Amino acid sequence: MSRGGLSTGIELPNETVISWQAPPLRFGLGATEEIGDQLRALGVGKALIVTDRGLAKLGLPGRVAEKIEAAGVETEVFAGSNVEPTDRSVREALAELEGEDFDGYVGVGGGSSLDTAKAINLLKTYPADLMHYINKPVGKGAPVPGPLKPLVAVPTTAGTGSESTPVCVVDLLELKVKAGLSSNHVRPWLAVVDPLNTLTMPPQVTAAGGYDVLTHALESYTSRAFDRRPRYPDRANRPAYIGANPISDVWCERALELVGQFIRRAVLNGDDLDARIGMAMAATFAGMGFGNAGVHVPHAVAYPIAGMVRDYVPKGYGVEEPLVPHGQSVIVTAPATFEFTYPTAPQRHLRAAEMLGANLAGVTEANGREVLAATLAAIVKDTGGPEGVSAFGYSETDVSGLVDGTLKQERLLSGCPRDVGRPELEAIIRASMRF
C-alpha cells in the first residue's frame, strides 16, 4: 500500500499533505522605493495607505505616498490605526472611509497597522460585522468568501510578521479578550521589508518585537505536527495553520539563529544596522514559518493578558491608556510553556535553545528540560523586558479569568503538542507570574 493508501482505496487517518503559502517578498535596504512600481504592476489605480498617527507624524507614510504617486497611482492616507487594533477602532475606520472605493491597500507600520489594513480590505470587499468573521467560539467564524483586493504590507517593526501571515487580530473591548480571523485570502499580496524603516524604533518597542519573533518561531517549531492532525474533510480549503512541518521548520530555525545573534544588539544599540537587518530578516522568516505552522499556548494566553489589562502603561509606545504590547504579552508565559511541552520533543527544544545561544555541553534529554526556559529568561532580562505576568499588575486572583480567556482561543490551543485544558493552563500561568 502506498503512504496515502491510494493503491488500495484505504485512507490513513492523519493528514499527509503539507499546504504552505507566503506572499512575494521585496527585502533589503531601500526596498520602499519600489512600492509604486509594484502597485502599478498589480493593476492598482488608487491605494489607501493605512498607518497610525505616531508614524504619520514621523513622515514615513507621506514619503511612501510620494513614491507611489510618482508611479502614477493615486493615494489617500488613513492614519487612524490604533496601537493594538480594537473592534471599535476598526469600525471607526470603516465609518470614516464609508463611500470611498480603492483598488488596493498599503499597510505601513507595525502589526497593528498591517492588521487594520487587512480588516479594512476584508470588510470593504465583503461587508459584514467584524464578529461575523472572528474565529469561533468568540465570533461566528464565517469563511472569507473569496479573494480580496491587493494589499502591500510595509512593516516598520521587526516583530509581528503580519506581512507574511493570513491572520488579523483585534482586541474585543467589551469581551476583554483578543481574537482573530484567519484565511489565506487575508494574506498580503506583497511584503516590502526595508530594514531602514525600523531604525526609529525605541529600545522597548524593538525588544517587544523581538519577543514576538522569538515566540512565533518557537511555537511553530514545537506545535503539533501536520501529520499528527486528522485529515481535513475539505482538501481544497485546508486551514491557514497546519502545524509544524519540514518547510516551516527551515524558516523557524533560521529565525531563531538570527534572534540569538542580533536581538540584544538591536535593543541595546538601535543604530546597529547589521542588527536591524538581522532582526527584520528574522521577523520575516518567522512569519513565513508560523504563518503556515501556527502558534499555540503563549499566543493563546497573550490574548486575555492584553484584553484584561487594567493600568499597565508600557514605556516607549507613546500611549497614555493601559496597554500590554503584544510581544510582551507572549513572552511572559513562554518559559513555562516550553517546560510543559518539552517531553513531546526534547531534542527539538534543546536544538532551539542552542540556536538561541545556549551551551549544551553536558546536557542530555534527561536533564535538559529547563534549558530553553532559562535561555528565554536570560534574553528577556538582558533586554529589559517584563519578567513574568505579574509585571502587568496581575496576581493569583486573576488566574481564573486569564484561563477563561485562554480557553476561548481554541484555534491556537489545538496547536499545542500536548493536550492542554484548564488545569494545565492554570499551572502555566501560575509558574509564569515571575521568572
RAWOGI-V411212 format. One record per residue. N is the residue number from 0. RES is the residue in one small letter. PSI is psi in whole degrees, -180 to 180 (999 if undefined). Layout:
N:RES:PSI
N:RES:PSI
//
This chain:
0:m:136
1:s:166
2:r:-37
3:g:-6
4:g:12
5:l:-32
6:s:-22
7:t:-7
8:g:2
9:i:129
10:e:136
11:l:149
12:p:-27
13:n:162
14:e:145
15:t:-3
16:v:133
17:i:126
18:s:124
19:w:129
20:q:152
21:a:153
22:p:160
23:p:152
24:l:137
25:r:113
26:f:134
27:g:166
28:l:123
29:g:6
30:a:-26
31:t:-29
32:e:-20
33:e:3
34:i:-43
35:g:-47
36:d:-37
37:q:-41
38:l:-43
39:r:-39
40:a:-28
41:l:-1
42:g:20
43:v:127
44:g:-28
45:k:124
46:a:141
47:l:123
48:i:121
49:v:124
50:t:-174
51:d:165
52:r:-40
53:g:-44
54:l:-35
55:a:-38
56:k:-32
57:l:-18
58:g:-10
59:l:-46
60:p:-37
61:g:-40
62:r:-37
63:v:-42
64:a:-41
65:e:-43
66:k:-40
67:i:-44
68:e:-31
69:a:-22
70:a:5
71:g:17
72:v:126
73:e:146
74:t:157
75:e:140
76:v:126
77:f:115
78:a:34
79:g:15
80:s:134
81:n:150
82:v:112
83:e:92
84:p:149
85:t:166
86:d:-36
87:r:-44
88:s:-34
89:v:-44
90:r:-38
91:e:-38
92:a:-45
93:l:-39
94:a:-42
95:e:-31
96:l:5
97:e:135
98:g:-9
99:e:142
100:d:143
101:f:147
102:d:-19
103:g:174
104:y:150
105:v:116
106:g:124
107:v:113
108:g:-159
109:g:-171
110:g:-28
111:s:-45
112:s:-38
113:l:-41
114:d:-36
115:t:-41
116:a:-40
117:k:-44
118:a:-44
119:i:-45
120:n:-48
121:l:-50
122:l:-19
123:k:-25
124:t:-43
125:y:81
126:p:133
127:a:167
128:d:147
129:l:-40
130:m:-17
131:h:-33
132:y:-20
133:i:138
134:n:148
135:k:154
136:p:2
137:v:-46
138:g:-166
139:k:-21
140:g:31
141:a:141
142:p:148
143:v:126
144:p:-29
145:g:-167
146:p:149
147:l:179
148:k:160
149:p:133
150:l:122
151:v:126
152:a:127
153:v:90
154:p:143
155:t:4
156:t:157
157:a:85
158:g:-74
159:t:-31
160:g:13
161:s:-23
162:e:-16
163:s:-9
164:t:161
165:p:26
166:v:144
167:c:127
168:v:136
169:v:157
170:d:119
171:l:104
172:l:-47
173:e:-34
174:l:-12
175:k:47
176:v:150
177:k:152
178:a:166
179:g:173
180:l:149
181:s:137
182:s:141
183:n:-19
184:h:-24
185:v:-20
186:r:137
187:p:152
188:w:-26
189:l:137
190:a:127
191:v:105
192:v:108
193:d:106
194:p:-22
195:l:-27
196:n:-8
197:t:-3
198:l:-22
199:t:-1
200:m:131
201:p:163
202:p:-41
203:q:-38
204:v:-40
205:t:-45
206:a:-48
207:a:-40
208:g:-41
209:g:-37
210:y:-37
211:d:-45
212:v:-46
213:l:-49
214:t:-34
215:h:-52
216:a:-44
217:l:-43
218:e:-41
219:s:-42
220:y:-29
221:t:4
222:s:165
223:r:123
224:a:154
225:f:-34
226:d:11
227:r:13
228:r:147
229:p:150
230:r:139
231:y:132
232:p:-30
233:d:94
234:r:-26
235:a:-20
236:n:63
237:r:153
238:p:162
239:a:-39
240:y:114
241:i:-6
242:g:170
243:a:139
244:n:160
245:p:-27
246:i:-50
247:s:-35
248:d:-39
249:v:-46
250:w:-41
251:c:-42
252:e:-44
253:r:-37
254:a:-42
255:l:-42
256:e:-44
257:l:-41
258:v:-46
259:g:-34
260:q:-35
261:f:-15
262:i:-43
263:r:-43
264:r:-43
265:a:-37
266:v:-43
267:l:-18
268:n:91
269:g:-16
270:d:3
271:d:96
272:l:-37
273:d:-39
274:a:-39
275:r:-42
276:i:-45
277:g:-43
278:m:-34
279:a:-41
280:m:-41
281:a:-43
282:a:-43
283:t:-44
284:f:-44
285:a:-37
286:g:-39
287:m:-29
288:g:-58
289:f:-20
290:g:-11
291:n:-41
292:a:-40
293:g:174
294:v:179
295:h:-118
296:v:-51
297:p:-40
298:h:-36
299:a:-43
300:v:-30
301:a:-32
302:y:-50
303:p:-29
304:i:-44
305:a:-40
306:g:-28
307:m:6
308:v:141
309:r:-53
310:d:11
311:y:123
312:v:114
313:p:149
314:k:148
315:g:-4
316:y:-7
317:g:29
318:v:154
319:e:-23
320:e:155
321:p:137
322:l:133
323:v:110
324:p:145
325:h:-44
326:g:-36
327:q:-39
328:s:-27
329:v:-29
330:i:-26
331:v:-26
332:t:2
333:a:-47
334:p:-48
335:a:-36
336:t:-45
337:f:-19
338:e:-37
339:f:-41
340:t:-11
341:y:-46
342:p:-19
343:t:-27
344:a:72
345:p:-45
346:q:-36
347:r:-42
348:h:-40
349:l:-38
350:r:-40
351:a:-44
352:a:-40
353:e:-42
354:m:-27
355:l:-2
356:g:1
357:a:146
358:n:118
359:l:13
360:a:125
361:g:-1
362:v:134
363:t:171
364:e:-34
365:a:-33
366:n:11
367:g:10
368:r:-34
369:e:0
370:v:-48
371:l:-42
372:a:-44
373:a:-36
374:t:-43
375:l:-44
376:a:-38
377:a:-40
378:i:-45
379:v:-44
380:k:-43
381:d:-24
382:t:11
383:g:29
384:g:177
385:p:126
386:e:55
387:g:163
388:v:-31
389:s:-19
390:a:-23
391:f:5
392:g:8
393:y:155
394:s:-173
395:e:-35
396:t:-15
397:d:-7
398:v:-46
399:s:-44
400:g:-39
401:l:-38
402:v:-42
403:d:-46
404:g:-36
405:t:-39
406:l:-17
407:k:-13
408:q:58
409:e:-39
410:r:-38
411:l:-44
412:l:-28
413:s:-17
414:g:-8
415:c:135
416:p:-13
417:r:146
418:d:133
419:v:127
420:g:-160
421:r:-50
422:p:-42
423:e:-41
424:l:-39
425:e:-42
426:a:-42
427:i:-45
428:i:-42
429:r:-42
430:a:-18
431:s:0
432:m:-40
433:r:142
434:f:999
//
